[in-house]
């Protein structure tokens, strides 16, 4: 994608980002090996010294059956509300600690208790592993909400990219399971529809940061099958769900040159048609993950302001 299509506030950063072949299994294995080593070092250091001190926010970890959660709590007066966070990475990359900045900001700026899921990654752990880990994290948060100073009914589920897709699928699963429901869902450029990856004509567009070749690899590793087949398991690709009625209010934020723009707009429209309040925050000239990579850009600041306003509204902050 030509750099002149990128918003001027973002061009300098995105002009330096190379195309990285995350769809390549050998390359991905090397990345996983390096990440595992760095993660092991981090965990050893945190076990000895505790997580790196952050002004105004405490960070702890708890083990789950197959994964773990990273907990961020404001040291000042908490709001009594919470956020369950799911990191991005195309289903194949990342960990909870990679979202420390986001989670600390939510705890510090909105006085939220944040629980971030360190879920298992594909291809070693295909669906439903990550979804099961996210659901267990939700149940853990519900079981421990009162002890964390959070009202069980005042928790929003949120995530970025693949984490946004997992968050959307998790909301659907919780709805079908019953019980206490999330107060809302906040989805950053969510990876919702495997059928996008099957549209090979999108390969030529070479989207910035996360292109359709990477997308096809991520979905194939996660699903354990080629993307775009006639059937996928429930909750694996949230955009495939037919009935969206009854789901909690949603905020969906995405740039209009993001690979996921069309599928995100379609999902937002279908939520609205099903009677679900949904705010679509579309940003002109914004590629994937722009608010992370150029956080001080005015359009990124406004984007996050919109997200915070939604959280304040649905959590009564």
Secondary structure, DSSP 8 states (H G I E B T S, - for coil): --GGGS-TTTHHHHTT-----TT-HHHHHHHHHHHHHHHHHHHHHHHHH-S--BTTEEEEEEE-SSSEEEEEEESS---S-EEEEE--STTTS--GGGGHHHHHHHHHHH--EEEEEE---TTTS-TTHHHHHHHHHHHHHHHHTGGGT--TTSEEEEEETHHHHHHHHHHHHHHHH-SS--SEEEEES----HHHHT-GGGGGG--SSS-HHHHHHHHHHHHTS-TT-S---TTTSGGG-S--TT---EEEEEETTSTTHHHHHHHHHHHHHTT--EEEEEETT--TTHHHHTTTSHHHHHHHHHHHHHHHHHHT-
